[in-house]
């Protein structure tokens, strides 16, 4: 099971599933990260947190804790 946290810089992935519950899952979905959306990993900070991605045409920074709840292929 591959998560967004383990995706490499420059890699384009597709969201398969969102884990988590309640407010956390809703917040991730409100940012535009939904099942079937394409995500491109742009940059990863030197210590790995945050991760900068492009989703639905805009740049977004995610914490590692949120990125590991996003299952991708």
MMTF fields as JSON, N, C-alpha, C and O atoms, coordinates in Angstrom:
{
  "mmtfVersion": "1.0.0",
  "mmtfProducer": "UNKNOWN",
  "numBonds": 291,
  "numAtoms": 292,
  "numGroups": 73,
  "numChains": 1,
  "numModels": 1,
  "chainsPerModel": [1],
  "groupsPerChain": [73],
  "chainIdList": ["A"],
  "bondAtomList": [4, 2, 8, 6, 12, 10, 16, 14, 20, 18, 24, 22, 28, 26, 32, 30, 36, 34, 40, 38, 44, 42, 48, 46, 52, 50, 56, 54, 60, 58, 64, 62, 68, 66, 72, 70, 76, 74, 80, 78, 84, 82, 88, 86, 92, 90, 96, 94, 100, 98, 104, 102, 108, 106, 112, 110, 116, 114, 120, 118, 124, 122, 128, 126, 132, 130, 136, 134, 140, 138, 144, 142, 148, 146, 152, 150, 156, 154, 160, 158, 164, 162, 168, 166, 172, 170, 176, 174, 180, 178, 184, 182, 188, 186, 192, 190, 196, 194, 200, 198, 204, 202, 208, 206, 212, 210, 216, 214, 220, 218, 224, 222, 228, 226, 232, 230, 236, 234, 240, 238, 244, 242, 248, 246, 252, 250, 256, 254, 260, 258, 264, 262, 268, 266, 272, 270, 276, 274, 280, 278, 284, 282, 288, 286],
  "bondOrderList": [1, 1, 1, 1, 1, 1, 1, 1, 1, 1, 1, 1, 1, 1, 1, 1, 1, 1, 1, 1, 1, 1, 1, 1, 1, 1, 1, 1, 1, 1, 1, 1, 1, 1, 1, 1, 1, 1, 1, 1, 1, 1, 1, 1, 1, 1, 1, 1, 1, 1, 1, 1, 1, 1, 1, 1, 1, 1, 1, 1, 1, 1, 1, 1, 1, 1, 1, 1, 1, 1, 1, 1],
  "groupList": [{"groupName": "UNK", "atomNameList": ["N", "CA", "C", "O"], "elementList": ["N", "C", "C", "O"], "formalChargeList": [0, 0, 0, 0], "bondAtomList": [1, 0, 2, 1, 3, 2], "bondOrderList": [1, 1, 2], "singleLetterCode": "X", "chemCompType": "L-PEPTIDE LINKING"}],
  "groupTypeList": [0, 0, 0, 0, 0, 0, 0, 0, 0, 0, 0, 0, 0, 0, 0, 0, 0, 0, 0, 0, 0, 0, 0, 0, 0, 0, 0, 0, 0, 0, 0, 0, 0, 0, 0, 0, 0, 0, 0, 0, 0, 0, 0, 0, 0, 0, 0, 0, 0, 0, 0, 0, 0, 0, 0, 0, 0, 0, 0, 0, 0, 0, 0, 0, 0, 0, 0, 0, 0, 0, 0, 0, 0],
  "groupIdList": [1, 2, 3, 4, 5, 6, 7, 8, 9, 10, 11, 12, 13, 14, 15, 16, 17, 18, 19, 20, 21, 22, 23, 24, 25, 26, 27, 28, 29, 30, 31, 32, 33, 34, 35, 36, 37, 38, 39, 40, 41, 42, 43, 44, 45, 46, 47, 48, 49, 50, 51, 52, 53, 54, 55, 56, 57, 58, 59, 60, 61, 62, 63, 64, 65, 66, 67, 68, 69, 70, 71, 72, 73],
  "secStructList": [7, 3, 3, 4, 4, 4, 7, 7, 6, 6, 7, 3, 3, 3, 3, 3, 3, 3, 7, 7, 7, 2, 2, 2, 2, 2, 2, 2, 2, 2, 6, 6, 7, 7, 6, 6, 7, 3, 3, 3, 3, 3, 3, 3, 7, 6, 6, 1, 7, 1, 3, 3, 3, 3, 3, 6, 6, 3, 3, 3, 3, 3, 7, 2, 2, 2, 2, 6, 6, 3, 3, 3, 7],
  "xCoordList": [0.848, 0.0, 0.894, 1.623, 0.844, 1.69, 0.901, -0.256, 1.551, 0.908, 1.576, 2.655, 0.942, 1.502, 2.818, 3.693, 2.949, 4.175, 5.381, 6.492, 5.176, 6.282, 6.525, 7.461, 5.701, 5.892, 7.146, 7.476, 7.832, 9.071, 8.806, 7.748, 9.769, 9.675, 9.567, 10.313, 8.637, 8.423, 7.463, 7.09, 7.063, 6.171, 4.721, 4.274, 3.999, 2.573, 1.815, 2.062, 0.902, 0.156, -1.339, -1.765, -2.123, -3.579, -4.072, -3.644, -4.969, -5.521, -6.505, -7.424, -6.297, -7.179, -8.175, -9.357, -7.67, -8.511, -7.979, -6.779, -8.872, -8.492, -8.802, -9.931, -7.799, -8.011, -8.277, -8.251, -8.529, -8.832, -10.325, -11.108, -10.696, -12.11, -12.439, -11.564, -13.68, -14.184, -13.569, -13.464, -13.161, -12.694, -11.423, -11.252, -10.544, -9.296, -9.57, -9.025, -10.397, -10.742, -11.485, -11.224, -12.387, -13.149, -12.223, -12.408, -11.233, -10.295, -9.467, -9.246, -9.011, -8.25, -9.119, -8.649, -10.365, -11.27, -11.577, -11.7, -11.702, -11.975, -10.818, -11.025, -9.611, -8.448, -8.413, -7.547, -9.33, -9.399, -8.787, -8.739, -8.321, -7.727, -8.838, -9.206, -9.36, -10.457, -10.081, -9.104, -10.854, -10.608, -10.595, -11.512, -9.546, -9.441, -8.673, -8.342, -8.382, -7.658, -6.166, -5.608, -5.536, -4.114, -3.325, -3.667, -2.263, -1.428, 0.012, 0.493, 0.708, 2.118, 2.91, 2.623, 3.905, 4.759, 5.821, 6.644, 5.81, 6.739, 8.029, 9.121, 7.902, 9.076, 8.801, 7.657, 9.887, 9.805, 10.821, 11.975, 10.404, 11.291, 12.472, 12.366, 13.588, 14.796, 14.559, 15.165, 13.719, 13.433, 12.192, 11.736, 11.644, 10.507, 9.144, 8.129, 9.099, 7.804, 7.828, 8.657, 7.033, 5.884, 6.272, 7.427, 5.269, 5.405, 4.603, 3.44, 5.22, 4.51, 4.02, 4.795, 2.719, 2.112, 1.33, 1.026, 1.012, 0.101, -1.117, -1.0, -2.276, -3.53, -4.57, -4.744, -5.249, -6.296, -5.822, -6.589, -4.545, -4.015, -3.49, -3.14, -3.42, -2.854, -1.865, -1.914, -0.971, 0.066, -0.502, -1.296, -0.082, -0.594, 0.516, 1.259, 0.638, 1.604, 0.851, -0.14, 1.342, 0.711, 1.717, 2.907, 1.227, 2.065, 2.232, 1.398, 3.33, 3.562, 2.426, 2.035, 1.901, 0.82, -0.411, -1.091, -0.702, -1.842, -1.52, -2.376, -0.287, 0.112, 0.084, -0.169, 0.338, 0.318, -1.1, -1.274, -2.091, -3.499, -4.076, -5.234, -3.267, -3.725, -3.085, -1.873, -3.892, -3.423, -3.418, -4.424, -2.262, -2.106, -1.585, -1.151, -1.64, -1.038, -0.246, 0.347],
  "yCoordList": [-1.175, 0.0, 1.239, 1.474, 2.023, 3.202, 4.448, 4.628, 5.292, 6.536, 7.723, 7.59, 8.866, 10.081, 10.451, 11.062, 10.082, 10.36, 9.652, 10.181, 8.464, 7.69, 7.954, 7.398, 8.79, 9.112, 9.975, 10.793, 9.775, 10.498, 11.865, 12.101, 12.762, 14.095, 13.974, 13.217, 14.722, 14.692, 13.608, 13.577, 12.734, 11.627, 12.088, 12.894, 11.566, 11.838, 10.591, 9.5, 10.744, 9.612, 9.901, 11.051, 8.839, 8.962, 8.517, 7.486, 9.294, 8.982, 7.828, 7.865, 6.799, 5.631, 5.712, 5.409, 6.134, 6.103, 7.102, 7.367, 7.646, 8.511, 7.788, 7.35, 7.665, 7.066, 8.18, 9.36, 7.803, 8.809, 8.896, 8.184, 9.786, 9.913, 11.334, 12.103, 11.66, 12.939, 14.161, 14.255, 15.1, 16.402, 16.32, 17.101, 15.4, 15.272, 14.868, 15.47, 13.871, 13.415, 14.513, 14.725, 15.199, 16.279, 17.417, 17.989, 17.748, 18.828, 18.466, 19.309, 17.221, 16.772, 16.837, 17.271, 16.416, 16.47, 17.907, 18.201, 18.803, 20.209, 20.872, 21.856, 20.344, 20.875, 20.397, 20.823, 19.528, 19.06, 17.699, 17.223, 17.066, 15.736, 14.716, 14.401, 14.213, 13.247, 12.007, 12.016, 10.954, 9.706, 9.966, 10.585, 9.487, 9.641, 10.872, 10.98, 11.801, 13.001, 12.7, 11.844, 13.418, 13.255, 14.257, 15.438, 13.776, 14.604, 14.487, 13.382, 15.622, 15.629, 16.131, 17.202, 15.355, 15.746, 16.697, 16.298, 17.953, 18.973, 19.013, 18.904, 19.169, 19.304, 18.647, 18.509, 18.246, 17.757, 18.565, 18.691, 19.101, 19.903, 19.048, 17.823, 19.678, 18.936, 17.894, 16.823, 18.173, 17.198, 16.362, 15.59, 16.519, 15.71, 16.274, 15.673, 17.414, 17.974, 19.476, 20.114, 20.095, 19.576, 19.074, 19.158, 18.553, 18.079, 19.035, 19.317, 19.535, 20.439, 19.634, 18.932, 19.744, 19.0, 19.947, 21.079, 19.462, 20.162, 19.268, 18.105, 19.826, 19.095, 20.05, 21.167, 19.598, 20.387, 21.779, 22.741, 21.874, 23.125, 24.118, 25.236, 23.762, 24.701, 23.995, 22.779, 24.792, 24.284, 24.168, 25.001, 23.119, 22.851, 22.224, 21.382, 22.615, 22.004, 21.165, 21.605, 19.947, 19.009, 18.546, 18.404, 18.318, 17.709, 16.228, 15.621, 15.643, 14.215, 13.386, 12.37, 13.813, 13.074, 12.996, 11.97, 14.076, 14.065, 13.257, 12.539, 13.375, 12.682, 11.173, 10.461, 10.665, 9.21, 8.649, 7.433, 9.497, 9.049, 8.991, 8.618, 9.36, 9.383, 8.201, 8.184, 7.22, 6.025, 6.314, 6.754, 6.062, 6.388, 5.185, 4.191, 5.302, 4.298, 4.981, 4.312],
  "zCoordList": [0.0, 0.0, 0.0, 0.963, -1.058, -1.199, -0.785, -1.166, -0.005, 0.416, -0.265, -0.841, -0.198, -0.775, -0.09, -0.703, 1.165, 1.913, 1.294, 1.332, 0.727, 0.163, -1.32, -1.895, -1.949, -3.366, -3.538, -2.68, -4.659, -4.938, -5.544, -6.127, -5.404, -5.99, -7.508, -8.128, -8.105, -9.543, -10.007, -11.179, -9.123, -9.465, -9.526, -8.709, -10.504, -10.642, -10.203, -10.718, -9.261, -8.713, -8.736, -8.845, -8.632, -8.591, -7.224, -6.705, -6.647, -5.329, -5.458, -6.276, -4.635, -4.629, -3.483, -3.645, -2.305, -1.111, -0.092, -0.036, 0.703, 1.82, 3.116, 3.338, 3.967, 5.273, 6.272, 5.923, 7.495, 8.508, 8.71, 8.081, 9.602, 9.918, 10.329, 10.729, 10.226, 10.711, 10.064, 8.841, 10.912, 10.462, 9.621, 8.685, 9.938, 9.18, 7.736, 6.81, 7.54, 6.196, 5.437, 4.253, 6.088, 5.459, 5.025, 3.95, 5.849, 5.521, 4.289, 3.42, 4.21, 3.043, 1.788, 0.736, 1.885, 0.745, 0.345, -0.844, 1.315, 1.023, 0.271, -0.439, 0.423, -0.296, -1.745, -2.509, -2.134, -3.512, -3.739, -4.873, -2.684, -2.809, -2.589, -1.457, -3.699, -3.64, -4.444, -5.193, -4.284, -4.998, -6.503, -7.043, -7.175, -8.621, -9.076, -10.257, -8.175, -8.583, -8.759, -8.074, -9.687, -9.964, -9.143, -9.086, -8.508, -7.648, -8.129, -8.379, -8.261, -8.625, -7.421, -6.886, -6.998, -5.873, -6.417, -7.241, -5.963, -6.449, -5.639, -6.196, -4.343, -3.478, -2.137, -1.705, -1.495, -0.124, 0.678, 0.27, 1.796, 2.636, 3.108, 3.146, 3.465, 3.863, 4.958, 4.919, 5.903, 6.955, 6.649, 7.491, 5.435, 5.012, 5.332, 4.98, 5.99, 6.38, 6.179, 6.827, 5.374, 4.622, 3.226, 2.806, 2.531, 1.158, 0.282, 0.572, -0.786, -1.696, -2.893, -3.543, -3.176, -4.276, -5.18, -4.804, -6.373, -7.273, -7.455, -7.84, -7.173, -7.33, -7.91, -7.424, -8.944, -9.609, -10.028, -9.994, -10.425, -10.962, -9.943, -10.321, -8.677, -7.706, -6.78, -6.593, -6.21, -5.308, -3.899, -3.462, -3.199, -1.863, -1.035, -1.539, 0.21, 1.12, 2.144, 2.727, 2.348, 3.285, 4.329, 4.047, 5.519, 6.558, 6.261, 5.588, 6.775, 6.586, 7.169, 6.593, 8.298, 8.956, 8.06, 8.029, 7.328, 6.404, 5.149, 4.633, 4.659, 3.426, 3.582, 2.61, 4.787, 4.947, 5.065, 5.133, 5.091, 5.092, 3.687, 3.502, 2.69, 1.3, 0.572, 0.358, 0.195, -0.509, -2.001, -2.558, -2.659, -4.085, -4.853, -4.271, -6.2, -7.069, -8.154, -9.0]
}
